[in-house]
Amino acid sequence: MKQYKLINTITGWVVFAIASLVYLLTMEPTSSFWDCGEFISTAYKLEVGHPPGAPLFMIMARFFSIFAGNPSYVGVMINSMSALASGVTVMLLFWSVTHLVKKLAVPDNVFSAEKIIIIIGSGIVGALAY
C-alpha cells in the first residue's frame, strides 16, 4: 500500500510536469483573439470582465501580473499562470482516475505489480489525453 501511494504521488507530479511543459511550450506569448485579451487586460487592472467575470482567475492572474516587471510582459505572465493552472488540473484528474480505478480493480486492498501498472497506466492515459 505504501509503495502504491509513493508511485501514485510521484507519477502525479510527473504528469503535472509533462502537461505544464507542453502548455508552456505552446502558449501564446501575447494576447490572442476573443476573450483572452479581455481577461488579460481586466486582470492586469483588476477590473470586472464580462459576466460572470471569473473572479478566481482574475485574482490569480493579477498576482502573476505583479511579477511581470514591464507591462509588455503581462500577457506572458498571465498565459504562464493559465498553463500552470491547466497542469494542476491534469494532475488532479490523474489522481481522480487512479482513485476510481483503484476502487474498481483492488476492492480487497491487495496490490500486485499488474494491478499497480493497470491503475497508474489508466491514470496516465486518462489525464494526458485530457
C-alpha positions in Angstrom: 0.0 0.0 0.0 2.8 2.4 0.9 4.6 1.6 -2.4 1.4 2.3 -4.4 0.9 5.6 -2.7 4.5 6.7 -3.4 4.3 5.6 -7.0 0.9 7.4 -7.4 2.2 10.6 -5.9 5.4 10.7 -7.9 3.6 9.8 -11.1 1.0 12.5 -10.5 3.8 15.2 -10.2 5.5 13.8 -13.3 2.1 14.1 -15.2 1.9 17.7 -13.9 5.4 18.4 -15.2 4.7 16.9 -18.6 1.4 18.7 -19.0 2.7 22.0 -17.8 5.7 21.8 -20.1 3.5 21.1 -23.1 1.2 24.0 -22.2 4.1 26.4 -21.6 5.9 25.5 -24.8 2.7 26.0 -26.9 1.3 29.1 -25.1 0.8 32.4 -26.9 3.4 35.0 -25.9 0.9 37.8 -26.0 -2.9 38.1 -26.1 -4.9 36.4 -28.8 -8.4 36.9 -30.2 -11.7 36.6 -28.4 -11.8 36.6 -24.6 -8.1 36.1 -23.9 -7.1 39.7 -24.4 -10.0 41.0 -22.4 -9.2 38.7 -19.5 -5.5 39.7 -19.6 -6.3 43.5 -19.6 -9.0 43.2 -16.9 -6.8 41.0 -14.7 -3.9 43.5 -15.0 -6.0 46.3 -13.8 -8.1 44.1 -11.5 -11.3 45.2 -13.2 -14.5 43.3 -13.9 -14.7 41.4 -17.1 -17.8 40.3 -18.9 -20.3 38.3 -16.8 -19.7 36.1 -14.8 -16.3 37.7 -14.5 -14.3 34.7 -13.4 -13.1 36.2 -10.0 -10.7 33.5 -9.1 -9.0 33.7 -12.4 -8.8 37.5 -12.1 -7.2 37.3 -8.7 -4.7 34.6 -9.7 -3.9 36.5 -12.9 -3.4 39.8 -11.0 -1.0 38.1 -8.7 1.1 36.7 -11.6 1.0 40.0 -13.4 2.6 41.7 -10.5 5.8 39.8 -11.3 5.9 40.9 -14.9 8.1 43.9 -14.2 7.4 45.5 -17.5 3.7 45.9 -18.7 4.7 44.3 -22.0 5.3 41.0 -20.2 1.9 40.9 -18.5 0.5 38.7 -21.3 3.3 36.2 -20.9 2.9 36.0 -17.1 -0.9 35.5 -17.3 -0.7 33.0 -20.0 2.0 31.2 -17.9 -0.4 31.2 -15.0 -3.1 29.7 -17.1 -0.7 27.0 -18.4 0.4 26.1 -14.9 -3.3 26.0 -13.7 -4.1 23.7 -16.5 -1.2 21.4 -15.5 -2.6 21.3 -12.0 -6.0 20.3 -13.5 -4.4 17.4 -15.4 -2.6 16.3 -12.2 -5.8 16.3 -10.2 -7.5 14.4 -13.0 -4.8 11.8 -12.8 -5.3 11.3 -9.1 -9.1 11.2 -9.6 -8.8 8.5 -12.3 -6.3 6.4 -10.2 -8.6 6.7 -7.2 -11.6 5.5 -9.1 -9.7 2.7 -10.9 -8.2 1.6 -7.6 -11.7 1.2 -6.2 -12.7 -1.0 -9.2 -9.5 -3.0 -9.6 -8.5 -3.5 -6.0 -11.6 -3.9 -3.8 -9.7 -6.0 -1.3 -6.6 -3.7 -1.0 -4.2 -6.4 -2.1 -1.9 -4.8 -4.6 0.1 -6.7 -7.2 2.5 -5.3 -9.7 0.0 -5.9 -12.5 -2.7 -4.0 -10.7 -0.5 -1.1 -9.9 0.5 -0.9 -13.6 -3.2 -1.0 -14.6 -4.1 1.7 -12.2 -1.2 4.1 -12.9 -1.4 3.4 -16.7 -5.1 4.2 -16.7 -4.4 7.5 -14.8 -1.6 8.5 -17.2 -3.7 7.8 -20.3 -6.8 9.4 -19.0 -5.1 12.6 -17.7 -2.7 13.2 -20.6 -5.4 12.5 -23.1 -7.4 15.3 -21.5 
